[in-house]
């Protein structure tokens, strides 16, 4: 399900541009009913470092931010899936 990626959080949900592993896990499990562990999600961030940058929020907690190429790709997937 393409909407189950972090680009959905930014492009469709409008929930900011940085998110934690827990944010993504909650989206996958609660909204889409998909099984996802924190380790699996962190692995995606670790394997795709050219699509994400790691930052620390004001509470000194790690977050991930989509880089522009990844955000454009996520938007194109969402657009393809919403067209008739």
Buried (B, 14 or more C-beta within 10 A) or exposed (E): EEBBBBBBBBBEEEBEEBBBBEBBBEBBBEEEEEEBEEEEBBEBBEEEEEBBBEEEEEEEEEBBBBBEEBBEBBBEBBEEEEEE
